[in-house]
Amino acid sequence: MTETVTLTVPSHPKYLYVIRSAVYPLVTDAGFPKKVVRKIVLAVDEACSNIVKYAYGGDTTKTIDVRVTIDDRSFIVEIADSGKKPDVSKIAPRKLDEIRLGGLGTHFMASVFDSVSYDTSRDAGTILTMVKAKP
């Protein structure tokens, strides 16, 4: 059985809690342990924060689309924006021994999810897909 939940929120940081609040019970119901649930929710939050900051440059008049698909084997989060496309070749977590602010979001997403991919083939924006195998 496959279930899909779709959510669209404004690109204002104050609405990121709506995404966290929607994703949390979905991850819990998918059977993940609480420690993993918290990490998944935090990784999704970090991805959405990056959209607000980088794809939209702080523009709060845009939207963020989140689609969560749960099937027998996996938990899939797709996050779409219509903002500036990233240079995918330059998306890489910084080295952990570099002492500076920022740059840990991609590292964290990659450590929590089994796969992380960016689709920049659309005319505008990016679709970030993160997949986690169910326990």
Secondary structure, 3 states (H helix, E strand, C coil): CCEEEEEEEECCHHHHHHHHHHHHHHHHHCCCCHHHHHHHHHHHHHHHHHHHHHHCCCCCCCEEEEEEEECCCEEEEEEECCCCCCCHHHCCCCCCCCCCCCCCHHHHHHHHCCEEEEECCCCCCCEEEEEEECC
